[in-house]
């Protein structure tokens, strides 16, 4: 049984210019001790989905359809008390901006102590000892529990956020762009910490990022978002080796590898669709070199491609888009080679 199961999720924002559909019929699941990554361009709906899991959407955002089942509890409809009990204790959240998430007028230790005492009946002394253990666990000196956020570097603040997220041994950790604005060395250390610590406490991980290398390094399974829709999902080794959606294929070929040369990289000109006026056809149609006439008239649904891989593409149901890649890119000129 899945620990988290998201089914047919629709999320909308109300603005002065009208309604914006940020997530459209999104479905995926995360098993116990599984690491799941959601990848895609900025504005595709990744963070919106992450925030919806704990009902942290802004006032103008709402889930308009679907369910979010966490161990048998629907997080969309459950009461506030149950949700408060689940937050941090069962599901914790690592935000993408640690400086904005941490309270600037409280020390790191006090903020961790507060999270512990809110959910557990322990003394402040015991909670503080646990806070010290946690900051050491994430690679900080124990004395840093008496530091304020502004006294820490970006990487240290991110580690402090991870320590807070682990405070109650949650069953699911949501990490929203946890390495944004960090240098590559610190980024690698943070990802290694997250991987090791989730394994140590047997937690599941839901990581949101625009960087496919982060997903490749961290996750067991990946979901690819585009224009508010989940266009491909499956195990890392299947999706990255044999992508079934052109957008996934484009992302992989836009990312440099150690073996590949610069002339093998491509760019995907154009912009994602306007979610205030979403297309009724395939959302990737305008930027897709594989597009056919039928793609202009209908929006494909996720269909099974193997035991655990799904994709939303008419073309790849009938043709091997990976095998045709070189000839299609050279012929269609929708994607540009560097």
C-alpha positions in Angstrom: 0.0 0.0 0.0 1.3 3.5 -0.9 2.2 5.9 1.9 1.0 8.8 -0.2 -1.4 8.6 -3.2 -2.4 11.7 -5.2 -5.4 11.1 -7.5 -6.8 13.4 -10.3 -5.6 16.5 -8.5 -6.7 19.9 -9.9 -5.4 23.1 -8.3 -6.5 26.6 -9.2 -5.5 30.2 -8.3 -8.0 33.0 -8.4 -6.5 36.3 -9.7 -7.8 39.6 -10.9 -7.4 38.4 -14.5 -9.3 35.2 -13.8 -8.7 31.6 -12.8 -5.3 29.9 -13.3 -5.2 26.1 -13.4 -1.8 25.3 -11.9 -2.3 21.5 -11.7 -4.5 19.5 -14.0 -5.5 15.9 -13.3 -2.2 15.0 -11.6 -1.9 11.5 -10.2 1.1 9.7 -8.6 2.0 7.7 -5.5 5.0 7.3 -3.1 5.6 4.1 -1.2 7.2 3.8 2.2 11.0 4.4 2.1 10.7 5.5 -1.5 12.3 8.6 -2.9 10.2 10.4 -5.6 11.3 13.4 -7.6 9.1 15.9 -9.5 11.0 17.7 -12.2 10.1 20.4 -14.7 10.5 24.1 -15.7 9.7 27.0 -13.4 6.0 27.7 -13.3 4.9 24.2 -14.2 3.1 23.5 -10.9 5.8 21.5 -8.9 5.8 23.7 -5.8 2.1 24.2 -5.9 1.6 20.4 -5.7 4.1 20.2 -2.8 2.3 22.9 -0.8 -1.1 21.4 -1.5 -0.1 18.2 0.3 -0.1 20.1 3.6 -2.7 22.7 2.7 -0.1 25.4 2.6 -1.4 27.1 -0.6 -1.9 30.9 -0.5 -5.4 32.2 0.2 -6.2 32.5 -3.5 -5.2 28.9 -4.2 -7.4 25.8 -3.7 -7.7 22.2 -4.6 -10.8 22.0 -6.8 -10.8 18.3 -7.5 -9.1 15.0 -6.5 -7.7 13.5 -3.4 -4.4 13.4 -1.5 -4.4 10.2 0.6 -1.7 9.9 3.3 -1.9 6.5 5.1 -5.7 6.4 4.7 -6.3 10.1 5.5 -7.5 12.5 2.8 -5.4 15.6 3.4 -7.7 17.6 1.2 -10.8 17.2 3.3 -9.5 16.3 6.8 -10.2 18.7 9.7 -7.6 21.2 10.8 -6.7 19.4 14.1 -5.9 16.2 12.3 -3.8 18.2 9.7 -1.9 20.0 12.5 -1.1 16.6 14.1 0.2 15.3 10.8 2.3 18.4 10.0 5.9 18.0 11.1 5.1 14.8 13.0 4.2 12.6 10.0 5.1 14.9 7.1 7.8 17.6 7.3 8.7 20.3 4.8 12.1 21.6 3.7 11.5 24.9 1.8 13.6 26.3 -1.0 14.4 29.5 0.8 15.8 28.7 4.3 16.4 32.3 5.1 12.7 33.2 4.6 11.5 30.0 6.3 13.5 30.4 9.5 12.4 33.0 12.1 15.1 35.7 12.2 14.5 36.6 15.9 14.8 33.1 17.3 17.9 30.9 17.5 18.1 27.7 15.5 17.9 25.7 18.7 14.7 27.5 19.9 13.0 26.8 16.6 13.8 23.1 16.7 12.8 22.9 20.4 9.4 24.6 19.6 8.7 22.0 16.8 9.5 19.1 19.2 7.5 20.5 22.2 4.5 21.3 20.0 4.1 17.6 19.1 5.6 15.8 22.1 5.3 16.1 25.9 9.0 16.5 26.7 10.9 19.0 28.8 12.7 21.9 27.2 16.1 20.4 28.4 15.4 17.1 26.6 14.2 18.9 23.5 17.3 21.1 23.5 19.5 18.0 23.8 17.7 16.5 20.8 18.2 19.8 18.9 21.9 19.6 19.5 22.0 16.0 18.3 20.1 17.0 15.2 22.4 19.8 14.1 25.4 17.5 14.6 23.6 14.9 12.5 23.4 17.3 9.6 27.0 18.3 9.9 26.9 21.5 12.0 28.7 22.1 15.2 26.5 21.6 18.3 27.0 25.2 19.4 25.2 26.4 16.3 21.8 25.8 18.1 22.5 29.2 19.7 23.0 30.9 16.4 20.5 33.1 14.6 19.7 32.5 11.0 21.6 35.6 9.8 24.8 34.2 11.5 24.8 31.2 9.2 25.8 30.7 5.6 23.3 29.6 3.0 24.4 26.0 3.2 24.3 26.0 7.0 20.8 27.5 7.0 19.7 24.7 4.6 21.2 22.1 7.0 19.4 23.7 9.9 16.1 23.4 7.9 16.9 19.7 7.3 17.6 19.3 11.1 14.1 20.8 11.8 12.5 18.5 9.2 14.0 15.4 10.9 13.1 16.5 14.5 10.2 14.1 14.8 11.3 11.3 12.5 8.5 12.0 9.9 7.4 9.3 7.6 7.5 11.6 4.6 9.8 14.5 4.0 8.9 17.1 1.3 11.9 19.0 -0.1 11.0 21.9 -2.3 14.1 22.9 -4.3 16.4 22.2 -1.3 19.6 23.2 -3.1 18.4 26.4 -4.9 21.1 29.2 -4.8 23.8 26.9 -3.3 27.1 26.3 -5.0 27.7 22.9 -6.6 29.9 21.6 -3.8 27.4 22.6 -1.1 24.6 21.3 -3.2 26.2 17.9 -3.4 26.8 17.8 0.3 23.2 18.7 1.0 21.8 16.0 -1.3 24.1 13.5 0.3 22.9 14.5 3.7 19.2 14.2 2.7 19.8 10.8 1.1 21.7 9.4 4.1 19.3 10.8 6.7 16.1 9.6 5.0 17.7 6.2 4.9 18.7 6.4 8.6 15.2 7.2 9.8 13.4 5.1 7.1 11.5 8.1 5.7 10.0 8.6 2.2 11.2 11.6 0.3 9.3 13.8 -2.1 11.8 16.2 -3.8 10.8 19.0 -6.1 13.4 20.4 -8.5 14.1 21.8 -12.0 17.4 20.0 -12.1 17.3 16.4 -13.5 20.7 15.7 -12.0 19.3 16.2 -8.5 16.6 13.6 -9.3 19.1 11.2 -10.8 21.4 11.4 -7.8 18.6 11.2 -5.1 15.5 9.4 -6.3 14.1 6.0 -7.1 11.2 7.3 -9.2 10.6 10.5 -11.2 7.6 12.4 -12.4 8.0 15.0 -15.2 5.7 18.1 -15.1 4.9 20.3 -18.0 2.2 23.1 -18.1 0.5 21.9 -14.9 0.3 18.3 -16.1 2.2 15.1 -15.3 3.5 14.0 -18.7 5.7 11.1 -17.6 6.3 9.0 -14.5 8.3 5.9 -13.7 11.4 4.5 -12.2 14.6 6.5 -12.8 16.3 3.7 -14.7 13.4 3.4 -17.1 12.5 7.1 -17.6 16.1 8.3 -18.0 17.2 5.4 -20.2 14.1 5.1 -22.4 12.0 8.3 -22.1 8.5 8.1 -23.5 7.6 11.8 -23.7 9.4 14.3 -26.0 9.7 16.8 -23.2 11.5 14.3 -21.0 13.8 13.5 -24.0 14.4 17.2 -24.5 15.3 17.8 -20.9 17.8 14.9 -20.9 19.4 16.1 -24.1 19.6 19.7 -22.8 21.7 18.6 -19.9 25.5 18.1 -20.3 27.2 14.8 -19.4 30.8 13.9 -18.8 31.0 11.8 -21.9 28.9 14.0 -24.3 30.2 17.0 -26.2 28.7 20.5 -26.3 27.5 20.0 -29.9 25.2 17.2 -28.7 23.2 19.6 -26.5 19.9 21.1 -27.5 17.7 24.0 -26.4 13.9 24.0 -26.6 12.8 27.5 -27.7 9.4 28.8 -26.8 7.5 29.1 -23.6 5.2 26.8 -21.6 1.5 27.3 -22.2 -0.5 30.1 -20.5 -2.2 28.4 -17.6 -4.9 31.1 -17.5 -5.9 29.9 -20.9 -4.7 26.3 -21.1 -4.7 24.6 -24.5 -7.2 21.9 -25.2 -4.7 20.0 -27.2 -1.3 18.5 -26.1 0.3 21.1 -23.9 3.7 20.5 -25.5 2.5 20.7 -29.0 4.0 24.1 -30.0 7.5 23.0 -28.8 7.5 19.4 -29.9 9.5 18.2 -33.0 7.5 14.9 -33.0 4.1 16.6 -33.2 1.4 15.2 -35.5 -2.0 16.5 -36.7 -3.8 14.5 -34.0 -1.7 16.2 -31.3 -3.3 19.6 -32.2 -6.8 18.4 -31.5 -6.7 16.3 -28.3 -4.8 16.2 -25.0 -3.2 12.7 -24.5 -3.7 10.9 -21.2 -1.1 9.0 -19.2 -0.9 5.5 -20.5 1.1 2.5 -19.4 4.4 1.9 -21.3 5.8 -0.8 -19.0 4.9 -2.3 -15.6 5.6 1.0 -13.9 6.3 3.6 -16.5 3.5 5.9 -17.9 3.6 8.7 -20.4 1.1 11.1 -22.0 2.0 11.1 -25.7 0.2 9.8 -28.8 3.4 9.5 -30.9 5.5 7.4 -28.4 2.7 4.9 -28.1 3.4 3.8 -31.7 7.0 4.9 -32.4 10.4 4.8 -30.7 11.0 8.5 -30.2 14.5 7.8 -28.8 15.6 5.9 -31.9 14.3 8.7 -34.1 15.8 11.5 -32.1 18.8 12.6 -34.3 16.8 12.5 -37.6 13.8 14.3 -36.1 15.8 17.1 -34.5 17.8 17.6 -37.7 14.7 17.6 -39.9 12.2 19.6 -37.9 14.4 22.3 -36.4 12.0 22.9 -33.5 14.8 22.2 -31.1 18.1 23.9 -31.7 21.5 22.2 -31.3 24.2 24.2 -29.6 
